Amino acid sequence: MIGANNFDDDLDDFESTPYFDDDKSMVRASTAPARPLTDIEEFRRSREFFLLEQSVILSAQLIQRSNRKYDLDSQEGQGMCKKYLKILEKLQEVSREIAFMVFLI
């Protein structure tokens, strides 16, 4: 029973420690404030970059025949060309908006 008394004494010591009473133990560690984005990071988050990226991806997926023309005879070839042209139209609209905004400045 000697060991039981030692355990009770250790438990009393643990409960009496002011660990949870300390204000610093309840404060959450804060991180540094976010740094401002660089121009490249801002561009990568923009709609223009997304459209450029999609146009590059779709251009790689276009089906090209041996005579260096795109395959418009198959449904798959037509579908890929339509997607590619839609992305290019959206990219053109966005670039017009940017040019207009720059003109206003």
C-alpha positions as CSV (number, residue, x, y, z in Angstrom):
1,M,0.0,0.0,0.0
2,I,3.0,2.2,0.1
3,G,2.8,2.7,-3.6
4,A,-0.8,3.8,-3.4
5,N,0.1,6.7,-1.1
6,N,2.9,7.8,-3.5
7,F,0.4,7.9,-6.4
8,D,-2.1,10.0,-4.4
9,D,0.7,12.4,-3.4
10,D,1.7,12.7,-7.1
11,L,-1.9,13.3,-8.1
12,D,-2.2,16.1,-5.4
13,D,0.9,17.7,-6.7
14,F,-0.3,17.6,-10.3
15,E,-3.7,19.2,-9.4
16,S,-2.0,21.9,-7.4
17,T,0.3,23.1,-10.2
18,P,-0.8,26.4,-11.7
19,Y,-0.5,25.1,-15.3
20,F,-4.1,25.8,-16.3
21,D,-4.3,29.0,-14.3
22,D,-1.5,30.6,-16.4
23,D,-2.9,33.0,-19.0
24,K,-0.2,32.2,-21.5
25,S,-1.2,28.6,-21.8
26,M,-4.6,29.5,-23.1
27,V,-3.4,31.9,-25.8
28,R,-3.2,30.3,-29.2
29,A,0.0,30.8,-31.2
30,S,-0.5,33.4,-33.9
31,T,1.0,33.1,-37.4
32,A,2.6,35.9,-39.3
33,P,0.3,38.1,-41.4
34,A,0.0,37.0,-45.0
35,R,2.5,38.8,-47.3
36,P,1.1,40.7,-50.2
37,L,0.9,38.7,-53.5
38,T,3.5,39.3,-56.1
39,D,2.4,40.3,-59.6
40,I,2.9,36.8,-60.9
41,E,0.9,35.3,-58.1
42,E,-1.9,37.7,-58.7
43,F,-1.8,36.9,-62.4
44,R,-2.0,33.1,-61.7
45,R,-5.2,33.7,-59.7
46,S,-6.8,35.8,-62.4
47,R,-9.4,34.8,-65.0
48,E,-6.9,35.6,-67.8
49,F,-4.4,33.1,-66.6
50,F,-7.2,30.4,-66.2
51,L,-8.3,31.0,-69.8
52,L,-4.8,31.0,-71.2
53,E,-4.1,27.7,-69.3
54,Q,-7.3,26.1,-70.6
55,S,-6.5,27.2,-74.2
56,V,-3.1,25.6,-74.0
57,I,-4.5,22.4,-72.6
58,L,-7.2,22.3,-75.3
59,S,-4.9,23.1,-78.1
60,A,-2.8,20.1,-77.1
61,Q,-5.9,17.9,-77.3
62,L,-6.9,19.0,-80.8
63,I,-6.8,16.1,-83.2
64,Q,-4.4,17.0,-86.1
65,R,-4.3,14.9,-89.3
66,S,-1.2,14.1,-91.2
67,N,-1.7,17.0,-93.6
68,R,-1.4,19.5,-90.7
69,K,-5.1,20.2,-90.6
70,Y,-7.4,19.6,-87.7
71,D,-9.9,16.7,-87.8
72,L,-13.4,18.1,-88.2
73,D,-14.9,15.0,-89.7
74,S,-15.3,13.1,-86.4
75,Q,-17.6,14.1,-83.5
76,E,-14.6,14.1,-81.1
77,G,-12.6,16.4,-83.4
78,Q,-15.5,18.8,-83.8
79,G,-16.2,18.8,-80.0
80,M,-12.6,19.6,-79.2
81,C,-12.5,22.4,-81.8
82,K,-15.7,23.9,-80.4
83,K,-14.4,23.9,-76.9
84,Y,-11.1,25.5,-78.0
85,L,-12.9,28.2,-80.0
86,K,-15.2,29.0,-77.0
87,I,-12.2,29.4,-74.7
88,L,-10.5,31.7,-77.3
89,E,-13.7,33.8,-77.5
90,K,-13.8,34.2,-73.7
91,L,-10.1,35.1,-73.7
92,Q,-10.7,37.7,-76.3
93,E,-13.6,39.2,-74.3
94,V,-11.5,39.4,-71.2
95,S,-8.6,41.0,-73.0
96,R,-11.0,43.6,-74.4
97,E,-12.2,44.3,-70.9
98,I,-8.7,44.8,-69.7
99,A,-7.8,47.0,-72.6
100,F,-10.9,49.1,-71.9
101,M,-10.0,49.4,-68.2
102,V,-6.4,50.4,-69.1
103,F,-7.8,53.0,-71.5
104,L,-9.9,54.5,-68.7
105,I,-7.0,54.8,-66.4
